[in-house]
Amino acid sequence: MKFLLAQINPVVGDLEGNAKKILNIASKASSISADFVLTPELSLWGYPANDLLLKKNLIKNQYQILDKLASDTNKKYGNLSITVGIAELINDSFFPNLYNSIALVEGGEWRIIARKIILPTYEVFDEKRYFRSEEKVSVLIKKIKNQTWRLGFTICEDLWVNKNIEGRGIHRKNPIVDLKKKEVDILVNLSASPYTLKKLELRSKVSSFAAQYLQVPLIYVNQIGANDNLIFDGNSFILDKNGSTIKQLKSFSEDLSSWEIEQTKPEKKEFKNSEMSSIFDALVLGVKDYAKKCRFKTALVGLSGGIDSALVSAIATAALGSENVYCVSMPSKWSSSHSKIDAKDLARRLKISFKSIPIENLMNSFEESFIKTIDFEMAEITNQNIQSRIRGTLLMALANQEKHLLLSTGNKSELAVGYCTLYGDMNGGLSVIGDLYKTNVFKLCNWLDSEDSINHRKSYMLDTNVDIIGKNIRTKAPSAELGPDQLDTDSLPPYSILDNILKGIIEEKKDLQQLEKDGYKKDLILKIISLIKKAEFKRKQAPPILKLSSQSLGSDWRVPIAISY
């Protein structure tokens, strides 16, 4: 039996477009005499479809599209079999009234062969809002060339059943244990598993465990692409019965790969990525797909000469091409000469459009208007926020007029403690590095300017003969430059300390006592906890944040604003 693994990038809600993509893949499968095409979880819808799943007309259209896909496949490619991820309607009076299902398209018809058993409700996942859980495991008996195969089908979370690996505890159901009794020949897992740091390692472990436990090969097919704040990395693979890799598909890129079940020798082709290179790839894909799927052709960045906006500009250039990135410097009287120079030099190295709009006169107009009309003199923090909001207004005006996607440049450290200005530097349609702590911003920039990034820079058409970010930007002390001789450390502890405490609170869910045991002072911990609480209203109004960690401050951060604890 010959499989074609289809690691595809569907557009959420574009059922017709996604069906056409699958039909095109069927053509390629037929050309290599494949028997079976495997597509990811909810491949007809794109993942996550969220409340689109509540639209009755889309559910109805889905079946018509599936009928046409089955008919077209049979007419053009004969007996080819294709798995398609769908939202199956349950005809009863209970809610939710859908299954997360796999349809098998073959012979001009389609039928359901598997339904998802374990529905995740952690991090960004909210599947019990839409789907009902299946009770039984799914086995497809498939006869190919006079041989009968028993294929065990699982969907994404159904594979994540080992608490010693994933660390979230035990699910009530265990499809892998149940499949042991079914004596399957192959285990298939069709997924839409988003990228997060260390996810690939965890995936490999849970998959290896399942393959070894069942003593069968495992085929894992994952979605790629970015949908809003979620980035799907692909990285599909095939393991042998001992849990060793036979085949590995590409990271952060669509890929098709065939495999015959008799093939047990590992392929030499390997795609090795470091943590920093994977983060860069993820963010580039996040910007590229968000822009494309939201129909933006160009991006705008407020370029200060600091490291955050420099990194976002580099990511945007890699994602969209230098001809489609526009940067604006908006210096005030507090902007240092080196920041002005650094901003201009970075734009030159990236070969992107650069303009400067000084804001000192605008700032003076604000100050004079307040004094003359209401005898109001702006205090230091108000003055600083007005500067940021002037810049935010200018950027939004340019984005509005020129139809640019404005990219927000704030990092996770700032967003966590509220060291950012609502309706100012938080403006934008997408927060690119909002799930990247400041210390990791420095690490990523150091990697980008190192020899280790050369191949990546070549692939993204970035200059390999010069530093991209530049030593001046990478080594200067962080500053918002909203006041005389201002540094971030005037208001915050050093980022090397701050980020460790923030990670302890946000990702690791540590309390005061645990952080004190880690060696941090009580007063500092309490100050940071207080800052996190006070900034909640800002985060609720932030643009979508590209998710990199197990706990971002975006849609998976569900903390109320009006709280006391």
BAMAR-417692 format. One record per residue (C-alpha): chain; x, y, z. Coordinates in steps of 0.5 Angstrom, whole numbers. Each point is the difference from the previous one (the first is absolute). Layout:
N
mol=A | x=X | y=Y | z=Z .
...
//
This chain:
565
mol=A | x=0 | y=0 | z=0 .
mol=A | x=3 | y=7 | z=-2 .
mol=A | x=-2 | y=6 | z=4 .
mol=A | x=0 | y=7 | z=-2 .
mol=A | x=1 | y=5 | z=6 .
mol=A | x=-3 | y=7 | z=-1 .
mol=A | x=3 | y=5 | z=4 .
mol=A | x=-5 | y=6 | z=-2 .
mol=A | x=-1 | y=7 | z=2 .
mol=A | x=-8 | y=1 | z=0 .
mol=A | x=-3 | y=6 | z=0 .
mol=A | x=-5 | y=0 | z=6 .
mol=A | x=-7 | y=0 | z=-3 .
mol=A | x=1 | y=0 | z=-7 .
mol=A | x=-3 | y=-7 | z=-1 .
mol=A | x=0 | y=0 | z=-7 .
mol=A | x=7 | y=3 | z=-1 .
mol=A | x=3 | y=-6 | z=5 .
mol=A | x=-4 | y=-5 | z=-4 .
mol=A | x=3 | y=2 | z=-6 .
mol=A | x=7 | y=0 | z=3 .
mol=A | x=-1 | y=-7 | z=2 .
mol=A | x=-3 | y=-2 | z=-7 .
mol=A | x=7 | y=3 | z=-3 .
mol=A | x=4 | y=-5 | z=5 .
mol=A | x=-4 | y=-5 | z=-2 .
mol=A | x=2 | y=1 | z=-7 .
mol=A | x=7 | y=-1 | z=2 .
mol=A | x=-1 | y=-6 | z=4 .
mol=A | x=-3 | y=-3 | z=-6 .
mol=A | x=6 | y=2 | z=-4 .
mol=A | x=5 | y=-4 | z=5 .
mol=A | x=-6 | y=-6 | z=0 .
mol=A | x=-1 | y=1 | z=8 .
mol=A | x=-6 | y=-4 | z=3 .
mol=A | x=-1 | y=5 | z=6 .
mol=A | x=0 | y=8 | z=1 .
mol=A | x=0 | y=2 | z=7 .
mol=A | x=-2 | y=7 | z=2 .
mol=A | x=0 | y=3 | z=7 .
mol=A | x=-5 | y=1 | z=5 .
mol=A | x=-6 | y=5 | z=-3 .
mol=A | x=4 | y=0 | z=-6 .
mol=A | x=-7 | y=3 | z=-4 .
mol=A | x=-1 | y=5 | z=5 .
mol=A | x=7 | y=2 | z=3 .
mol=A | x=2 | y=0 | z=7 .
mol=A | x=-3 | y=4 | z=4 .
mol=A | x=-6 | y=1 | z=-3 .
mol=A | x=-3 | y=2 | z=7 .
mol=A | x=-7 | y=4 | z=-1 .
mol=A | x=-1 | y=-1 | z=-7 .
mol=A | x=-2 | y=-7 | z=2 .
mol=A | x=-6 | y=2 | z=3 .
mol=A | x=-2 | y=3 | z=-7 .
mol=A | x=-5 | y=-5 | z=-3 .
mol=A | x=1 | y=2 | z=-7 .
mol=A | x=7 | y=-2 | z=0 .
mol=A | x=-2 | y=-6 | z=3 .
mol=A | x=-5 | y=-1 | z=-5 .
mol=A | x=5 | y=2 | z=-6 .
mol=A | x=5 | y=-5 | z=3 .
mol=A | x=-4 | y=-6 | z=-2 .
mol=A | x=-1 | y=3 | z=-7 .
mol=A | x=8 | y=1 | z=-1 .
mol=A | x=2 | y=-7 | z=3 .
mol=A | x=-5 | y=-3 | z=-5 .
mol=A | x=3 | y=4 | z=-6 .
mol=A | x=7 | y=-2 | z=2 .
mol=A | x=-2 | y=-7 | z=1 .
mol=A | x=-3 | y=0 | z=-7 .
mol=A | x=6 | y=4 | z=-4 .
mol=A | x=5 | y=-4 | z=4 .
mol=A | x=-3 | y=-7 | z=-3 .
mol=A | x=-1 | y=3 | z=-7 .
mol=A | x=7 | y=3 | z=-1 .
mol=A | x=4 | y=-5 | z=5 .
mol=A | x=-4 | y=-7 | z=0 .
mol=A | x=1 | y=-4 | z=7 .
mol=A | x=4 | y=5 | z=4 .
mol=A | x=-2 | y=1 | z=7 .
mol=A | x=1 | y=6 | z=4 .
mol=A | x=-1 | y=2 | z=7 .
mol=A | x=-4 | y=7 | z=1 .
mol=A | x=-1 | y=3 | z=7 .
mol=A | x=-7 | y=3 | z=1 .
mol=A | x=-5 | y=2 | z=5 .
mol=A | x=-5 | y=-5 | z=0 .
mol=A | x=-7 | y=2 | z=2 .
mol=A | x=-4 | y=-4 | z=5 .
mol=A | x=-7 | y=-1 | z=-1 .
mol=A | x=-3 | y=0 | z=7 .
mol=A | x=-3 | y=6 | z=4 .
mol=A | x=7 | y=0 | z=5 .
mol=A | x=5 | y=5 | z=-1 .
mol=A | x=6 | y=1 | z=-2 .
mol=A | x=-3 | y=-4 | z=-6 .
mol=A | x=7 | y=-1 | z=-4 .
mol=A | x=5 | y=-5 | z=0 .
mol=A | x=8 | y=1 | z=-2 .
mol=A | x=0 | y=-5 | z=-5 .
mol=A | x=4 | y=-3 | z=-6 .
mol=A | x=-4 | y=-2 | z=-6 .
mol=A | x=3 | y=-5 | z=-5 .
mol=A | x=-1 | y=2 | z=-7 .
mol=A | x=0 | y=-5 | z=-5 .
mol=A | x=-4 | y=-4 | z=-6 .
mol=A | x=-4 | y=7 | z=-1 .
mol=A | x=-2 | y=0 | z=7 .
mol=A | x=2 | y=2 | z=7 .
mol=A | x=-2 | y=-3 | z=7 .
mol=A | x=3 | y=1 | z=7 .
mol=A | x=5 | y=-4 | z=2 .
mol=A | x=3 | y=3 | z=7 .
mol=A | x=-3 | y=5 | z=5 .
mol=A | x=4 | y=4 | z=5 .
mol=A | x=0 | y=-3 | z=7 .
mol=A | x=4 | y=5 | z=5 .
mol=A | x=-2 | y=7 | z=-1 .
mol=A | x=5 | y=5 | z=3 .
mol=A | x=-2 | y=6 | z=4 .
mol=A | x=7 | y=3 | z=2 .
mol=A | x=4 | y=5 | z=-3 .
mol=A | x=-3 | y=3 | z=-6 .
mol=A | x=-5 | y=-6 | z=-1 .
mol=A | x=-7 | y=0 | z=1 .
mol=A | x=-3 | y=-6 | z=-4 .
mol=A | x=-5 | y=-2 | z=5 .
mol=A | x=-4 | y=6 | z=-2 .
mol=A | x=-1 | y=-3 | z=-7 .
mol=A | x=1 | y=-7 | z=0 .
mol=A | x=-2 | y=-6 | z=4 .
mol=A | x=5 | y=-6 | z=2 .
mol=A | x=-1 | y=-7 | z=-4 .
mol=A | x=0 | y=-6 | z=5 .
mol=A | x=4 | y=-5 | z=-4 .
mol=A | x=6 | y=0 | z=-4 .
mol=A | x=0 | y=-1 | z=-7 .
mol=A | x=3 | y=-5 | z=-5 .
mol=A | x=0 | y=0 | z=-7 .
mol=A | x=1 | y=-7 | z=-4 .
mol=A | x=3 | y=1 | z=-7 .
mol=A | x=1 | y=-5 | z=-5 .
mol=A | x=6 | y=2 | z=-5 .
mol=A | x=3 | y=-4 | z=-5 .
mol=A | x=-3 | y=-7 | z=3 .
mol=A | x=2 | y=2 | z=7 .
mol=A | x=-4 | y=3 | z=6 .
mol=A | x=2 | y=5 | z=4 .
mol=A | x=-2 | y=2 | z=7 .
mol=A | x=1 | y=8 | z=1 .
mol=A | x=-1 | y=3 | z=7 .
mol=A | x=-2 | y=7 | z=-1 .
mol=A | x=0 | y=5 | z=5 .
mol=A | x=0 | y=8 | z=0 .
mol=A | x=5 | y=5 | z=3 .
mol=A | x=-2 | y=0 | z=8 .
mol=A | x=-1 | y=-8 | z=0 .
mol=A | x=7 | y=-1 | z=-1 .
mol=A | x=2 | y=4 | z=6 .
mol=A | x=-2 | y=-5 | z=6 .
mol=A | x=7 | y=-1 | z=4 .
mol=A | x=0 | y=5 | z=6 .
mol=A | x=7 | y=-1 | z=1 .
mol=A | x=2 | y=3 | z=-7 .
mol=A | x=-5 | y=5 | z=-1 .
mol=A | x=-1 | y=2 | z=8 .
mol=A | x=-7 | y=2 | z=0 .
mol=A | x=-3 | y=-6 | z=3 .
mol=A | x=-4 | y=-6 | z=-2 .
mol=A | x=-6 | y=0 | z=-5 .
mol=A | x=-6 | y=-4 | z=2 .
mol=A | x=1 | y=-4 | z=-6 .
mol=A | x=6 | y=-3 | z=-4 .
mol=A | x=-1 | y=-1 | z=-7 .
mol=A | x=7 | y=-3 | z=-1 .
mol=A | x=-2 | y=-5 | z=6 .
mol=A | x=-6 | y=-2 | z=-3 .
mol=A | x=3 | y=-1 | z=-7 .
mol=A | x=5 | y=-5 | z=3 .
mol=A | x=-6 | y=-5 | z=0 .
mol=A | x=-2 | y=1 | z=-7 .
mol=A | x=7 | y=-2 | z=-3 .
mol=A | x=1 | y=5 | z=-5 .
mol=A | x=5 | y=0 | z=-5 .
mol=A | x=2 | y=8 | z=-1 .
mol=A | x=-2 | y=5 | z=5 .
mol=A | x=-2 | y=7 | z=-4 .
mol=A | x=-1 | y=7 | z=4 .
mol=A | x=-3 | y=5 | z=-4 .
mol=A | x=2 | y=7 | z=4 .
mol=A | x=-1 | y=7 | z=0 .
mol=A | x=6 | y=1 | z=5 .
mol=A | x=2 | y=8 | z=1 .
mol=A | x=7 | y=1 | z=1 .
mol=A | x=3 | y=2 | z=7 .
mol=A | x=7 | y=0 | z=3 .
mol=A | x=2 | y=-8 | z=1 .
mol=A | x=-6 | y=-2 | z=-3 .
mol=A | x=3 | y=-4 | z=-5 .
mol=A | x=4 | y=-4 | z=5 .
mol=A | x=-6 | y=-1 | z=4 .
mol=A | x=-4 | y=-3 | z=-7 .
mol=A | x=6 | y=-4 | z=-1 .
mol=A | x=0 | y=-3 | z=7 .
mol=A | x=-8 | y=-2 | z=0 .
mol=A | x=0 | y=-3 | z=-7 .
mol=A | x=6 | y=-4 | z=1 .
mol=A | x=-3 | y=-3 | z=7 .
mol=A | x=-6 | y=-1 | z=-4 .
mol=A | x=3 | y=-4 | z=-6 .
mol=A | x=4 | y=-4 | z=5 .
mol=A | x=-6 | y=-2 | z=4 .
mol=A | x=-4 | y=-2 | z=-6 .
mol=A | x=7 | y=-3 | z=-3 .
mol=A | x=-3 | y=3 | z=-7 .
mol=A | x=3 | y=6 | z=-5 .
mol=A | x=-3 | y=7 | z=2 .
mol=A | x=-2 | y=5 | z=-5 .
mol=A | x=-1 | y=7 | z=2 .
mol=A | x=-3 | y=5 | z=-4 .
mol=A | x=0 | y=7 | z=2 .
mol=A | x=-3 | y=7 | z=-3 .
mol=A | x=5 | y=6 | z=-1 .
mol=A | x=-2 | y=7 | z=-1 .
mol=A | x=-2 | y=6 | z=5 .
mol=A | x=-7 | y=1 | z=1 .
mol=A | x=-1 | y=7 | z=4 .
mol=A | x=5 | y=-1 | z=7 .
mol=A | x=1 | y=-8 | z=-1 .
mol=A | x=6 | y=-2 | z=-4 .
mol=A | x=0 | y=-7 | z=-3 .
mol=A | x=7 | y=-3 | z=-1 .
mol=A | x=-1 | y=-7 | z=-4 .
mol=A | x=6 | y=-4 | z=1 .
mol=A | x=-5 | y=-6 | z=-2 .
mol=A | x=4 | y=-7 | z=1 .
mol=A | x=0 | y=-7 | z=0 .
mol=A | x=3 | y=-5 | z=5 .
mol=A | x=1 | y=-7 | z=0 .
mol=A | x=-3 | y=-5 | z=5 .
mol=A | x=6 | y=2 | z=5 .
mol=A | x=-1 | y=7 | z=0 .
mol=A | x=6 | y=2 | z=-5 .
mol=A | x=-1 | y=5 | z=-5 .
mol=A | x=-1 | y=-3 | z=-7 .
mol=A | x=-2 | y=7 | z=-4 .
mol=A | x=0 | y=7 | z=2 .
mol=A | x=-4 | y=5 | z=-3 .
mol=A | x=2 | y=8 | z=-1 .
mol=A | x=-1 | y=5 | z=6 .
mol=A | x=-4 | y=6 | z=-1 .
mol=A | x=-2 | y=-2 | z=-8 .
mol=A | x=-5 | y=-4 | z=-4 .
mol=A | x=3 | y=-6 | z=-2 .
mol=A | x=-2 | y=-7 | z=-3 .
mol=A | x=3 | y=-6 | z=1 .
mol=A | x=-1 | y=-8 | z=-2 .
mol=A | x=1 | y=-6 | z=4 .
mol=A | x=-1 | y=-7 | z=-1 .
mol=A | x=-1 | y=-4 | z=6 .
mol=A | x=5 | y=-5 | z=-2 .
mol=A | x=5 | y=6 | z=1 .
mol=A | x=4 | y=-1 | z=7 .
mol=A | x=7 | y=3 | z=-2 .
mol=A | x=0 | y=7 | z=3 .
mol=A | x=1 | y=6 | z=-6 .
mol=A | x=6 | y=4 | z=0 .
mol=A | x=-3 | y=6 | z=-1 .
mol=A | x=-1 | y=4 | z=7 .
mol=A | x=-2 | y=7 | z=2 .
mol=A | x=4 | y=2 | z=6 .
mol=A | x=-2 | y=7 | z=3 .
mol=A | x=2 | y=3 | z=7 .
mol=A | x=-5 | y=3 | z=4 .
mol=A | x=2 | y=7 | z=-2 .
mol=A | x=-1 | y=-2 | z=-7 .
mol=A | x=-6 | y=-3 | z=1 .
mol=A | x=-3 | y=6 | z=4 .
mol=A | x=2 | y=5 | z=-6 .
mol=A | x=-3 | y=-5 | z=-5 .
mol=A | x=-6 | y=0 | z=4 .
mol=A | x=-1 | y=7 | z=0 .
mol=A | x=2 | y=1 | z=-7 .
mol=A | x=-6 | y=-5 | z=-2 .
mol=A | x=-4 | y=4 | z=5 .
mol=A | x=1 | y=7 | z=-3 .
mol=A | x=-1 | y=-3 | z=-7 .
mol=A | x=-6 | y=-4 | z=1 .
mol=A | x=-4 | y=5 | z=4 .
mol=A | x=2 | y=5 | z=-6 .
mol=A | x=-2 | y=-4 | z=-5 .
mol=A | x=-6 | y=-3 | z=3 .
mol=A | x=-3 | y=7 | z=2 .
mol=A | x=2 | y=3 | z=-7 .
mol=A | x=6 | y=4 | z=2 .
mol=A | x=5 | y=1 | z=-5 .
mol=A | x=5 | y=5 | z=4 .
mol=A | x=2 | y=1 | z=7 .
mol=A | x=1 | y=6 | z=4 .
mol=A | x=5 | y=0 | z=6 .
mol=A | x=2 | y=6 | z=5 .
mol=A | x=7 | y=0 | z=0 .
mol=A | x=3 | y=3 | z=6 .
mol=A | x=7 | y=-3 | z=0 .
mol=A | x=-1 | y=-4 | z=5 .
mol=A | x=1 | y=-8 | z=0 .
mol=A | x=-8 | y=-2 | z=0 .
mol=A | x=-2 | y=4 | z=-6 .
mol=A | x=7 | y=-2 | z=-4 .
mol=A | x=-2 | y=-7 | z=1 .
mol=A | x=-7 | y=1 | z=-2 .
mol=A | x=2 | y=3 | z=-6 .
mol=A | x=5 | y=-5 | z=-2 .
mol=A | x=-6 | y=-5 | z=1 .
mol=A | x=-4 | y=4 | z=-4 .
mol=A | x=5 | y=0 | z=-6 .
mol=A | x=1 | y=-7 | z=1 .
mol=A | x=-7 | y=-2 | z=-1 .
mol=A | x=-3 | y=5 | z=-5 .
mol=A | x=7 | y=3 | z=-4 .
mol=A | x=4 | y=6 | z=1 .
mol=A | x=-5 | y=4 | z=-5 .
mol=A | x=-6 | y=-1 | z=4 .
mol=A | x=3 | y=2 | z=7 .
mol=A | x=-1 | y=8 | z=2 .
mol=A | x=3 | y=3 | z=6 .
mol=A | x=-1 | y=6 | z=3 .
mol=A | x=5 | y=3 | z=5 .
mol=A | x=-4 | y=6 | z=5 .
mol=A | x=6 | y=3 | z=4 .
mol=A | x=-2 | y=5 | z=6 .
mol=A | x=5 | y=4 | z=3 .
mol=A | x=2 | y=-5 | z=5 .
mol=A | x=2 | y=-5 | z=-6 .
mol=A | x=7 | y=-1 | z=0 .
mol=A | x=4 | y=1 | z=-6 .
mol=A | x=3 | y=-7 | z=0 .
mol=A | x=-7 | y=-3 | z=0 .
mol=A | x=-2 | y=5 | z=-6 .
mol=A | x=6 | y=-3 | z=-4 .
mol=A | x=-1 | y=-7 | z=2 .
mol=A | x=-7 | y=0 | z=-2 .
mol=A | x=2 | y=3 | z=-7 .
mol=A | x=6 | y=-5 | z=-1 .
mol=A | x=-4 | y=-6 | z=2 .
mol=A | x=-5 | y=2 | z=-6 .
mol=A | x=6 | y=0 | z=-4 .
mol=A | x=2 | y=-6 | z=1 .
mol=A | x=-7 | y=-3 | z=0 .
mol=A | x=-1 | y=4 | z=-7 .
mol=A | x=-7 | y=2 | z=3 .
mol=A | x=-3 | y=7 | z=-1 .
mol=A | x=2 | y=5 | z=5 .
mol=A | x=-3 | y=7 | z=2 .
mol=A | x=0 | y=4 | z=6 .
mol=A | x=-5 | y=4 | z=3 .
mol=A | x=2 | y=4 | z=6 .
mol=A | x=-5 | y=1 | z=5 .
mol=A | x=3 | y=6 | z=5 .
mol=A | x=-5 | y=5 | z=-3 .
mol=A | x=-6 | y=-4 | z=0 .
mol=A | x=2 | y=-1 | z=8 .
mol=A | x=1 | y=7 | z=1 .
mol=A | x=-7 | y=1 | z=-3 .
mol=A | x=-3 | y=-5 | z=5 .
mol=A | x=4 | y=4 | z=6 .
mol=A | x=-2 | y=7 | z=-2 .
mol=A | x=-8 | y=-2 | z=-2 .
mol=A | x=0 | y=-3 | z=7 .
mol=A | x=3 | y=6 | z=4 .
mol=A | x=-4 | y=5 | z=-4 .
mol=A | x=-7 | y=-3 | z=0 .
mol=A | x=-1 | y=-4 | z=7 .
mol=A | x=7 | y=2 | z=3 .
mol=A | x=2 | y=-7 | z=0 .
mol=A | x=7 | y=-1 | z=1 .
mol=A | x=2 | y=-8 | z=-2 .
mol=A | x=4 | y=-4 | z=5 .
mol=A | x=6 | y=-4 | z=-2 .
mol=A | x=-4 | y=-7 | z=-1 .
mol=A | x=-6 | y=4 | z=-4 .
mol=A | x=5 | y=4 | z=-4 .
mol=A | x=4 | y=-7 | z=-2 .
mol=A | x=-7 | y=-3 | z=-2 .
mol=A | x=-2 | y=6 | z=-4 .
mol=A | x=7 | y=-1 | z=-4 .
mol=A | x=-2 | y=-8 | z=-1 .
mol=A | x=-7 | y=2 | z=-2 .
mol=A | x=2 | y=5 | z=-5 .
mol=A | x=5 | y=-5 | z=-3 .
mol=A | x=-6 | y=-5 | z=0 .
mol=A | x=-5 | y=5 | z=-3 .
mol=A | x=5 | y=1 | z=-6 .
mol=A | x=1 | y=-7 | z=-1 .
mol=A | x=-7 | y=-2 | z=0 .
mol=A | x=-1 | y=6 | z=-5 .
mol=A | x=5 | y=-2 | z=-5 .
mol=A | x=-2 | y=-8 | z=1 .
mol=A | x=-8 | y=3 | z=-2 .
mol=A | x=2 | y=4 | z=-6 .
mol=A | x=5 | y=-5 | z=-3 .
mol=A | x=-3 | y=-6 | z=2 .
mol=A | x=6 | y=-3 | z=4 .
mol=A | x=-1 | y=-5 | z=5 .
mol=A | x=3 | y=4 | z=7 .
mol=A | x=4 | y=-5 | z=4 .
mol=A | x=1 | y=1 | z=7 .
mol=A | x=7 | y=-1 | z=3 .
mol=A | x=-1 | y=-1 | z=7 .
mol=A | x=3 | y=-6 | z=4 .
mol=A | x=-3 | y=-5 | z=5 .
mol=A | x=4 | y=4 | z=6 .
mol=A | x=-3 | y=6 | z=-2 .
mol=A | x=-7 | y=-2 | z=-1 .
mol=A | x=0 | y=-4 | z=7 .
mol=A | x=2 | y=6 | z=4 .
mol=A | x=-4 | y=5 | z=-4 .
mol=A | x=7 | y=4 | z=-2 .
mol=A | x=-4 | y=2 | z=-6 .
mol=A | x=-5 | y=5 | z=-2 .
mol=A | x=-7 | y=-2 | z=-2 .
mol=A | x=-2 | y=4 | z=-7 .
mol=A | x=7 | y=1 | z=-1 .
mol=A | x=6 | y=-5 | z=-1 .
mol=A | x=-5 | y=-5 | z=1 .
mol=A | x=-4 | y=2 | z=-6 .
mol=A | x=0 | y=-5 | z=-6 .
mol=A | x=-3 | y=-6 | z=-3 .
mol=A | x=4 | y=-5 | z=2 .
mol=A | x=5 | y=-1 | z=6 .
mol=A | x=6 | y=-3 | z=-3 .
mol=A | x=5 | y=-1 | z=6 .
mol=A | x=-6 | y=0 | z=6 .
mol=A | x=2 | y=-7 | z=2 .
mol=A | x=7 | y=1 | z=0 .
mol=A | x=4 | y=2 | z=6 .
mol=A | x=5 | y=6 | z=0 .
mol=A | x=6 | y=-5 | z=1 .
mol=A | x=-3 | y=-4 | z=-5 .
mol=A | x=0 | y=6 | z=-5 .
mol=A | x=7 | y=1 | z=1 .
mol=A | x=2 | y=-7 | z=-1 .
mol=A | x=-4 | y=-1 | z=-6 .
mol=A | x=3 | y=7 | z=-3 .
mol=A | x=7 | y=-3 | z=2 .
mol=A | x=-1 | y=-6 | z=-4 .
mol=A | x=-3 | y=4 | z=-6 .
mol=A | x=7 | y=3 | z=0 .
mol=A | x=4 | y=-6 | z=1 .
mol=A | x=3 | y=-5 | z=-5 .
mol=A | x=-5 | y=-5 | z=2 .
mol=A | x=-6 | y=4 | z=-3 .
mol=A | x=4 | y=0 | z=-7 .
mol=A | x=-5 | y=-5 | z=-3 .
mol=A | x=-6 | y=3 | z=2 .
mol=A | x=2 | y=7 | z=-2 .
mol=A | x=1 | y=-3 | z=-7 .
mol=A | x=-7 | y=-4 | z=0 .
mol=A | x=-3 | y=7 | z=2 .
mol=A | x=4 | y=4 | z=-5 .
mol=A | x=3 | y=4 | z=6 .
mol=A | x=7 | y=3 | z=-1 .
mol=A | x=6 | y=-5 | z=2 .
mol=A | x=6 | y=5 | z=-1 .
mol=A | x=-2 | y=4 | z=6 .
mol=A | x=-4 | y=0 | z=7 .
mol=A | x=-7 | y=1 | z=-1 .
mol=A | x=-2 | y=3 | z=7 .
mol=A | x=7 | y=3 | z=1 .
mol=A | x=5 | y=0 | z=6 .
mol=A | x=-2 | y=7 | z=3 .
mol=A | x=-8 | y=-2 | z=0 .
mol=A | x=2 | y=-7 | z=3 .
mol=A | x=4 | y=3 | z=6 .
mol=A | x=-3 | y=6 | z=2 .
mol=A | x=-4 | y=1 | z=6 .
mol=A | x=-7 | y=-1 | z=-1 .
mol=A | x=-4 | y=7 | z=1 .
mol=A | x=-7 | y=3 | z=-3 .
mol=A | x=4 | y=6 | z=0 .
mol=A | x=-6 | y=4 | z=2 .
mol=A | x=3 | y=4 | z=5 .
mol=A | x=8 | y=3 | z=1 .
mol=A | x=5 | y=-6 | z=1 .
mol=A | x=-6 | y=-5 | z=1 .
mol=A | x=2 | y=-7 | z=1 .
mol=A | x=-5 | y=-6 | z=1 .
mol=A | x=3 | y=-2 | z=6 .
mol=A | x=-2 | y=7 | z=3 .
mol=A | x=-7 | y=-3 | z=1 .
mol=A | x=2 | y=-8 | z=-1 .
mol=A | x=5 | y=-5 | z=3 .
mol=A | x=5 | y=-2 | z=-5 .
mol=A | x=-4 | y=-5 | z=-5 .
mol=A | x=5 | y=-6 | z=2 .
mol=A | x=-4 | y=1 | z=7 .
mol=A | x=-7 | y=2 | z=-3 .
mol=A | x=0 | y=-5 | z=-5 .
mol=A | x=1 | y=-6 | z=4 .
mol=A | x=-5 | y=3 | z=5 .
mol=A | x=-5 | y=1 | z=-5 .
mol=A | x=1 | y=-7 | z=-3 .
mol=A | x=-1 | y=-3 | z=7 .
mol=A | x=-7 | y=4 | z=1 .
mol=A | x=-2 | y=-1 | z=-7 .
mol=A | x=2 | y=-7 | z=-3 .
mol=A | x=2 | y=-4 | z=6 .
mol=A | x=-6 | y=3 | z=5 .
mol=A | x=4 | y=1 | z=6 .
mol=A | x=-2 | y=3 | z=6 .
mol=A | x=3 | y=5 | z=4 .
mol=A | x=4 | y=-5 | z=5 .
mol=A | x=2 | y=-4 | z=-6 .
mol=A | x=3 | y=6 | z=-3 .
mol=A | x=4 | y=2 | z=7 .
mol=A | x=3 | y=-7 | z=0 .
mol=A | x=3 | y=1 | z=-7 .
mol=A | x=3 | y=6 | z=3 .
mol=A | x=-4 | y=6 | z=-1 .
mol=A | x=-1 | y=6 | z=5 .
mol=A | x=-7 | y=0 | z=2 .
mol=A | x=-1 | y=7 | z=-1 .
mol=A | x=2 | y=0 | z=-7 .
mol=A | x=-5 | y=-6 | z=-2 .
mol=A | x=-6 | y=3 | z=3 .
mol=A | x=2 | y=7 | z=-4 .
mol=A | x=0 | y=-5 | z=-6 .
mol=A | x=-6 | y=-3 | z=1 .
mol=A | x=-4 | y=7 | z=2 .
mol=A | x=3 | y=2 | z=-7 .
mol=A | x=-3 | y=-6 | z=-4 .
mol=A | x=-7 | y=1 | z=3 .
mol=A | x=0 | y=7 | z=-1 .
mol=A | x=2 | y=-1 | z=-7 .
mol=A | x=-6 | y=-4 | z=-2 .
mol=A | x=-4 | y=5 | z=-3 .
mol=A | x=5 | y=1 | z=-5 .
mol=A | x=1 | y=-7 | z=-2 .
mol=A | x=-7 | y=-1 | z=-1 .
mol=A | x=0 | y=6 | z=-6 .
mol=A | x=7 | y=-3 | z=-3 .
mol=A | x=0 | y=-2 | z=-7 .
mol=A | x=1 | y=-8 | z=-1 .
mol=A | x=6 | y=-2 | z=3 .
mol=A | x=4 | y=-6 | z=-4 .
mol=A | x=0 | y=-5 | z=5 .
mol=A | x=7 | y=-4 | z=1 .
mol=A | x=0 | y=-2 | z=7 .
mol=A | x=-5 | y=-5 | z=4 .
mol=A | x=-3 | y=6 | z=3 .
mol=A | x=0 | y=7 | z=-4 .
mol=A | x=-4 | y=6 | z=2 .
mol=A | x=-5 | y=0 | z=-5 .
mol=A | x=-6 | y=-5 | z=-1 .
mol=A | x=2 | y=-5 | z=4 .
mol=A | x=1 | y=5 | z=6 .
mol=A | x=-7 | y=0 | z=3 .
mol=A | x=1 | y=5 | z=7 .
mol=A | x=-5 | y=4 | z=1 .
mol=A | x=1 | y=8 | z=1 .
mol=A | x=-4 | y=2 | z=6 .
mol=A | x=3 | y=-5 | z=5 .
mol=A | x=3 | y=0 | z=7 .
mol=A | x=4 | y=-6 | z=3 .
//
